[in-house]
Amino acid sequence: MPAVLACAHRGDSSKFRENTLAAIQSAIDTGTQIIEIDVRLSQDGQVLVLHDPTLERLWGVSAPVEERTWDQINALGEGEIRIPLLSDVLPLFVDSDSTLLIDMEEATPASAAFRVVENGPLAQSQIRWCGHLDGMRQIRKLSSTASIWMPWNEIAMPSPNQISPLSPEFINLHYSFVSRKRVSDFHDMGYKVAVWTIDDEATMRWAISIGVDSITTNQLSMLLGIINQGLPGKRVLESSADEINLDKAMLVARDLGKWAIMVASSMDPGEISLKQNPADIVTEIDILIEAHVREVIEANFPGHNFVGEEMGGKFRKDTPSWYLDPIDGTTNFANRMPWTSMSLALAFNRTPLVAVVIDPWRNSLFEARAGMGAKLNGREIHVEDHSGVANPLSSRIVSTELAAYQPWPGMLQMLDALAENFCTMRIMGSGTLTLVGVSVARGVGSVIGNYSPIDHLAAVLIVHEAGGAVLDEKGEVNLFPERGGILCATQAAARPLYEIWKKAIS
């Protein structure tokens, strides 16, 4: 497999302020193959090396860049902390082995930037162009030989007619739109694949493993180290839970959760397909998330088993196994109802070890590791303690979920019994969030009529580690029942709620 190219995002931006001469020079000094910078125009038409449309984030000046002259902009900062001109950057690359990648968020700077490059000291062979599609069209009109990285951030593949006018060298995508198959498809079309912006080890290893040709990162030293290490070879699979690297598993699961929050909250559902019936649906985002999570796990934990909602799998004894529902609450998601989740858990046999649940609409990431407690966005969480109350169900909420689109056997009877206790039932549309809600006092309990590790394993580990009660239909503590339903509750509400549930289903 050819070595992947490292692309320094705005220079060596983890060590120096982005898009400064110091950051760019540092990346050149490491021997980095590609160094990306951003360009914009000042009010008087100077080509600046700057990403944002305003000076607010880095300089505390709210004025748009296009409303400031170069003299006004040049007065900001001192020493290495200055905004350079594109013409200042070009000489740094002379006699180096690094290539300059000029990016533009909008098309406006394209012609002016090309003129600066055309009159500068670098040959076209040492320069690449990427960014706004209209900007790339302008570059192609100005030069038939310029090397272009064509932007493409859609789930559907571009057609040859969309690509061919630009004659790009690379197709440049956010990594969320990339899979092993997509990389292979672009390679078959004769194009290389670049992805941006990857800043964690697990996703870097994944990108290398699926054949990506260039990775853009803010964490340059990390990426260069991983490229030098190479991919892990086949290894002896862990034969017990104690042999699994749970520190790494927790880190990878957490990073996948953060990524899934971004995807689920920012992307439209895309094409919607039916599975078993019109109430059982899957969106393109379900498939996208599961494909990515599977490939990242495979790249970082070769040999681990995987069971997913959309692509299948089954329980495997004595093998570390991951369980995933990429979008729990797909009907909500397809109907733009902001109450969905992702559930990801690692277990060995029927013992859960690591869990992540996301609530993308509230930017919430729940996590737990067996024996080490539960957290929400990095802060410890504990199930509410309301012991000593005469009736822990009174004036409270207990949540459940339908069995697909119908009540599960005993659900209506449980509703009646809860009403006798002045307790209200809620049905929100995501079993994962229904269960995990107990860990943060979103009701005193939740009951699911039919347990599935894909949907529920992560949530029950989080509730258990937060100090809640998790019971199966026999009333026993059981985080991975082989059949029947599951109950999560505060310690005070668990027994009275279980008795209501038991009577309803008997």
C-alpha positions in Angstrom: 0.0 0.0 0.0 1.5 3.4 -1.0 2.3 5.7 2.0 -0.4 8.2 2.7 0.4 11.9 2.5 0.3 14.1 5.6 -1.3 17.5 5.0 -0.7 20.1 7.7 -3.9 22.0 8.2 -3.0 25.8 8.2 0.6 24.8 8.9 1.8 23.2 12.1 -1.3 24.6 13.9 -1.0 22.6 17.1 2.3 24.3 17.9 1.9 27.7 16.4 -1.0 30.1 15.5 -2.6 28.8 12.4 -1.8 30.3 9.0 1.3 32.2 10.3 4.7 32.1 8.8 5.9 30.3 12.0 3.3 27.5 11.6 4.1 27.1 7.9 7.8 27.0 8.5 7.5 24.5 11.3 5.5 22.1 9.0 8.1 22.5 6.3 10.9 21.7 8.7 9.3 18.4 9.6 9.4 17.4 6.0 5.6 17.3 5.7 4.5 16.6 2.1 1.5 18.9 1.9 0.9 22.2 3.8 -2.5 23.8 3.5 -3.2 27.5 3.9 -6.3 29.6 3.5 -6.6 32.8 1.5 -8.9 35.8 1.6 -8.9 39.3 0.1 -8.5 42.6 2.0 -10.5 45.7 1.2 -7.7 46.9 -1.1 -7.3 43.5 -2.9 -4.3 42.0 -1.1 -4.3 38.2 -0.8 -4.1 37.4 2.9 -3.3 34.0 4.5 -6.4 33.8 6.8 -9.3 31.4 7.2 -12.1 33.3 8.9 -14.3 35.9 7.2 -13.8 38.2 10.2 -10.9 38.9 12.6 -13.0 38.0 15.7 -11.9 34.5 16.6 -8.1 35.1 16.6 -7.9 38.9 17.0 -11.0 40.0 18.8 -11.9 42.4 16.0 -15.4 41.8 14.7 -15.0 43.7 11.4 -15.1 41.6 8.2 -11.7 41.1 6.6 -13.0 42.5 3.3 -13.7 45.8 5.1 -10.2 46.3 6.4 -7.2 47.4 4.3 -3.9 45.6 4.4 -2.3 48.3 6.4 -5.0 47.9 9.1 -4.6 44.2 9.1 -0.8 44.3 9.1 -0.9 46.3 12.3 -2.4 43.4 14.2 0.0 41.3 16.4 3.7 41.3 16.4 6.6 38.9 15.8 5.5 35.4 14.8 1.8 36.2 15.5 1.1 38.1 12.3 -1.3 37.6 9.4 1.0 37.1 6.3 0.4 37.8 2.6 0.4 34.9 0.2 3.5 36.5 -1.4 5.3 36.2 2.0 4.5 32.5 2.2 5.8 31.4 -1.3 9.5 31.9 -0.6 9.4 29.6 2.4 8.8 26.7 0.0 11.7 27.4 -2.3 14.3 24.5 -2.2 12.0 22.5 0.1 10.3 19.1 -0.5 6.9 20.4 0.7 4.0 21.3 -1.5 1.7 24.3 -0.9 -2.0 23.6 -0.9 -4.0 26.9 -1.3 -7.5 26.7 0.0 -10.4 29.2 -0.3 -13.7 29.1 1.5 -15.2 31.3 -1.2 -14.4 31.9 -4.9 -13.5 35.6 -4.6 -9.8 35.2 -4.0 -9.2 32.7 -6.8 -8.0 35.0 -9.6 -6.0 37.3 -7.4 -4.3 34.3 -5.6 -3.5 32.7 -9.0 -1.8 36.0 -10.1 0.3 36.1 -7.0 1.4 32.5 -7.6 2.0 33.1 -11.3 4.4 35.9 -10.5 6.0 34.2 -7.5 9.1 32.0 -7.1 7.4 28.5 -7.0 6.7 26.3 -10.0 3.2 25.0 -10.5 4.5 21.5 -9.7 4.9 22.7 -6.0 1.4 24.2 -5.7 -2.0 22.6 -5.4 -5.5 24.3 -5.2 -8.6 23.3 -3.2 -11.7 24.9 -1.7 -14.8 26.5 -3.2 -16.0 24.7 -6.3 -16.5 28.0 -8.3 -13.0 29.0 -7.2 -11.7 25.8 -8.6 -13.5 26.4 -11.9 -11.8 29.8 -12.1 -8.4 28.2 -11.4 -9.0 25.7 -14.2 -9.9 28.5 -16.7 -6.7 30.3 -15.8 -4.5 27.2 -16.1 -5.0 23.9 -17.9 -2.2 22.3 -15.9 -2.9 23.5 -12.3 -3.3 20.6 -9.9 -6.8 20.8 -8.4 -8.3 19.0 -5.4 -12.0 19.0 -6.2 -14.4 19.4 -3.2 -17.2 16.9 -2.8 -19.2 16.6 0.4 -22.3 14.7 -0.5 -23.4 11.2 0.2 -24.0 10.4 -3.5 -20.9 9.9 -5.7 -20.2 12.6 -8.3 -20.8 11.7 -11.9 -18.0 11.8 -14.5 -19.7 14.9 -16.0 -19.4 16.7 -12.7 -15.7 15.8 -12.3 -14.2 16.0 -15.8 -14.4 19.8 -16.4 -12.0 20.3 -13.5 -9.6 17.4 -14.3 -8.7 17.1 -10.6 -5.8 15.1 -9.2 -7.7 14.5 -5.9 -11.3 14.4 -4.7 -11.2 16.3 -1.4 -13.9 15.3 1.2 -14.7 15.6 4.8 -13.9 12.2 6.2 -17.6 11.6 7.2 -18.4 11.1 3.5 -15.7 8.5 3.0 -15.7 4.7 3.3 -13.5 1.9 2.0 -15.9 1.3 -1.0 -16.0 5.0 -1.8 -12.2 5.3 -1.8 -12.0 2.2 -4.1 -14.7 3.7 -6.4 -12.7 7.0 -6.8 -9.5 5.1 -7.4 -11.3 3.1 -10.1 -12.3 6.4 -11.7 -8.6 7.4 -11.7 -8.7 10.0 -8.9 -6.8 10.1 -5.5 -8.7 10.7 -2.3 -8.0 13.4 0.3 -9.8 13.7 3.6 -10.1 16.5 6.1 -9.8 17.2 9.1 -8.8 14.2 11.3 -7.3 14.9 14.7 -7.6 11.6 16.6 -5.4 8.5 16.3 -8.2 6.0 15.7 -9.7 7.8 12.8 -6.2 8.4 11.3 -5.6 4.6 11.4 -8.9 4.0 9.8 -8.2 6.5 6.9 -4.9 4.8 6.3 -6.4 1.3 6.4 -9.1 2.1 3.8 -6.6 3.5 1.3 -7.0 7.3 1.6 -4.2 9.1 -0.2 -3.9 12.3 1.9 -5.0 13.1 5.4 -5.4 16.7 6.6 -4.8 17.3 10.3 -4.2 19.9 13.0 -2.3 17.2 14.9 0.7 17.0 12.6 3.1 15.2 15.0 0.5 12.6 15.8 -0.3 11.9 12.2 3.4 11.6 11.2 4.0 9.2 14.1 1.1 6.9 13.0 2.2 7.0 9.4 5.7 5.9 10.5 4.3 3.2 12.7 2.3 1.6 9.9 -0.9 -0.4 10.4 -1.1 -3.1 13.1 -0.7 -6.6 11.7 -2.9 -9.5 12.6 -2.6 -10.4 16.2 -3.8 -13.0 18.7 -7.3 -12.1 19.7 -8.0 -11.3 23.4 -9.2 -14.5 25.2 -10.6 -12.7 28.2 -12.0 -9.3 29.2 -8.8 -8.6 31.2 -6.7 -8.7 28.0 -8.7 -6.0 26.2 -7.1 -2.6 26.1 -10.1 -0.8 27.7 -8.3 2.6 27.8 -8.0 2.5 24.1 -11.5 1.1 23.6 -13.0 3.9 25.7 -11.0 6.6 23.8 -12.1 5.2 20.4 -15.7 4.9 21.4 -15.7 8.4 22.8 -14.2 9.9 19.6 -16.8 8.0 17.5 -19.5 9.4 19.7 -18.3 13.0 19.2 -18.1 12.4 15.4 -21.7 10.9 15.4 -23.0 14.0 17.3 -21.7 16.2 14.4 -23.1 13.9 11.7 -26.5 13.3 13.2 -27.1 17.0 14.1 -25.8 18.5 10.8 -26.8 16.1 8.0 -30.2 15.6 6.4 -31.5 12.0 6.6 -31.1 11.5 2.9 -32.9 8.7 1.1 -35.2 6.7 3.3 -35.8 3.0 2.7 -38.2 0.5 4.1 -37.1 -2.7 5.9 -39.7 -5.0 7.2 -42.7 -2.7 7.0 -43.6 1.0 6.4 -42.9 1.7 10.1 -39.5 0.1 10.0 -37.2 2.5 8.1 -33.5 3.2 7.5 -31.9 6.4 6.3 -28.7 7.0 4.4 -27.2 8.5 7.6 -27.9 5.2 9.5 -25.9 3.4 6.9 -23.2 6.1 6.8 -22.6 6.0 10.5 -22.6 2.2 10.8 -20.2 1.8 7.9 -17.8 4.3 9.4 -18.0 2.9 13.0 -17.4 -0.6 11.7 -14.4 0.4 9.7 -12.8 2.4 12.5 -13.3 -0.5 14.9 -11.8 -2.9 12.4 -8.8 -0.7 11.8 -8.1 -0.3 15.5 -9.2 -3.7 16.9 -8.6 -6.3 14.3 -10.5 -9.5 15.0 -13.2 -8.0 17.2 -16.7 -9.1 16.5 -19.4 -6.5 15.4 -23.1 -6.6 15.7 -25.0 -3.7 14.0 -28.6 -2.6 13.5 -28.2 -2.1 9.7 -25.5 -4.6 8.6 -26.0 -7.4 11.0 -23.8 -9.7 13.0 -24.4 -12.1 15.9 -23.2 -12.9 19.3 -19.9 -14.7 19.4 -18.7 -16.5 22.5 -15.3 -15.7 24.0 -14.8 -12.8 21.5 -14.7 -9.1 22.2 -17.9 -7.8 20.5 -19.2 -4.3 19.7 -22.9 -3.5 19.5 -24.2 -0.5 17.5 -27.4 1.2 16.7 -26.2 4.2 14.5 -29.5 6.1 14.8 -31.8 4.9 17.5 -35.1 6.6 16.8 -34.8 6.5 13.0 -38.5 7.4 12.6 -37.9 10.6 14.7 -34.8 11.4 12.7 -36.5 10.9 9.3 -39.4 13.2 10.5 -36.9 15.8 11.8 -37.9 15.2 15.5 -34.9 16.1 17.6 -34.9 13.0 19.9 -32.5 10.4 18.5 -29.3 8.7 19.6 -26.4 6.5 18.8 -25.7 3.5 21.0 -22.2 1.9 21.0 -21.0 -0.7 23.5 -18.2 -3.2 23.8 -18.8 -6.5 25.7 -17.1 -9.8 26.3 -19.5 -12.7 26.3 -22.4 -11.1 28.2 -20.4 -8.6 30.3 -20.6 -5.0 29.1 -17.2 -3.2 29.4 -17.5 0.2 27.6 -20.5 2.3 26.6 -21.2 5.5 24.7 -24.6 7.0 24.1 -25.1 10.4 22.3 -27.9 12.9 22.3 -26.8 14.9 19.3 -29.5 17.6 19.7 -28.3 18.6 23.1 -24.6 18.0 22.3 -24.5 15.3 25.0 -22.2 12.4 25.2 -22.8 9.8 27.9 -20.1 7.3 28.6 -19.3 4.5 31.1 -16.6 1.9 31.7 -17.3 -1.1 33.8 -16.4 -0.5 37.5 -15.3 3.1 36.8 -18.6 5.1 36.9 -20.5 7.1 34.3 -20.0 10.5 32.8 -21.9 13.1 30.8 -19.6 15.3 28.7 -16.7 14.4 30.9 -18.5 15.1 34.2 -19.4 12.3 36.7 -23.1 11.6 36.9 -25.1 9.8 39.6 -28.7 8.5 39.7 -31.0 10.6 41.8 -31.4 9.5 45.4 -35.0 9.9 46.6 -35.1 7.2 49.2 -37.4 7.8 52.1 -40.3 9.0 49.9 -43.6 7.3 50.7 -44.3 6.6 47.1 -41.3 7.1 44.8 -43.5 6.9 41.7 -46.0 9.6 42.7 -45.8 12.8 40.6 -43.0 11.3 38.6 -42.4 10.1 35.1 -41.7 6.5 33.9 -40.8 6.2 30.2 -41.2 3.3 27.7 -41.1 2.7 24.0 -43.5 1.1 21.6 -42.6 -2.3 20.0 -42.0 -0.8 16.6 -45.3 1.0 16.1 -47.5 -1.0 18.6 -47.8 -1.3 22.4 -45.8 -4.3 23.7 -47.8 -6.9 25.7 -48.6 -5.5 29.1 -47.7 -1.9 28.2 -51.3 -0.6 28.5 -51.8 -2.5 31.8 -48.6 -0.8 33.1 -50.0 2.6 32.0 -53.1 2.0 34.0 -51.2 0.9 37.1 -48.9 3.8 36.9 -51.9 6.2 36.8 -53.1 4.6 40.0 -49.8 5.8 41.5 -50.2 9.3 40.0 -47.2 8.5 37.8 -47.1 9.6 34.2 -45.9 7.6 31.3 -43.9 9.1 28.4 -43.1 7.6 25.0 -40.4 9.7 23.2 -39.2 7.4 20.3 -35.7 6.3 21.3 -35.2 3.4 23.6 -31.6 4.3 24.1 -32.4 7.8 25.4 -35.4 6.4 27.3 -33.1 4.1 29.4 -30.1 6.4 29.7 -32.3 9.3 30.9 -32.6 7.6 34.3 -28.9 8.4 34.9 -29.6 12.2 34.7 -33.0 12.3 36.5 -35.1 12.3 33.3 -37.8 10.4 35.2 -37.4 7.8 37.9 -37.6 4.7 35.7 -37.9 3.3 32.2 -39.1 -0.1 30.9 -38.5 -1.6 27.5 -40.6 -4.5 26.5 -37.9 -6.4 24.5 -34.2 -6.0 25.2 -31.7 -5.7 22.4 -28.0 -5.2 23.1 -27.8 -3.2 19.9 -30.2 -0.6 21.2 -29.9 -0.9 25.0 -26.6 -2.4 26.2 -24.8 0.9 26.3 -27.6 2.7 28.1 -28.0 0.1 30.8 -24.2 0.0 31.5 -24.3 3.8 31.9 -27.3 3.7 34.3 -25.7 0.8 36.3 -22.4 2.7 36.6 -24.3 5.8 37.6 -25.7 3.9 40.6 -29.1 3.0 39.1 -31.0 -0.3 39.2 -31.1 -2.5 36.1 -33.4 -5.5 36.3 -34.6 -8.2 33.9 -38.1 -9.7 33.8 -37.1 -12.0 36.7 -36.3 -9.0 38.9 -32.6 -9.8 38.9 -29.7 -7.5 38.2 -28.9 -8.2 34.6 -27.3 -5.9 32.0 -27.4 -8.4 29.2 -30.6 -10.6 29.4 -30.9 -13.3 26.7 -34.7 -12.7 26.4 -37.5 -10.5 27.7 -37.5 -6.9 28.6 -35.3 -4.5 30.8 -36.0 -2.0 33.5 -33.8 0.9 34.6 -34.8 3.0 37.6 -33.6 4.8 40.7 -32.9 2.5 43.6 -36.0 3.8 45.4 -38.3 3.4 42.4 -36.9 0.1 41.1 -38.9 -2.4 43.3 -42.3 -0.8 43.1 -41.9 -0.2 39.4 -40.8 -3.8 38.9 -43.9 -5.1 40.7 -46.1 -3.1 38.4 -44.2 -4.3 35.3 -44.2 -7.9 36.5 -48.0 -7.9 37.1 -48.6 -6.2 33.7 -46.8 -8.8 31.7 -47.9 -11.9 33.6 
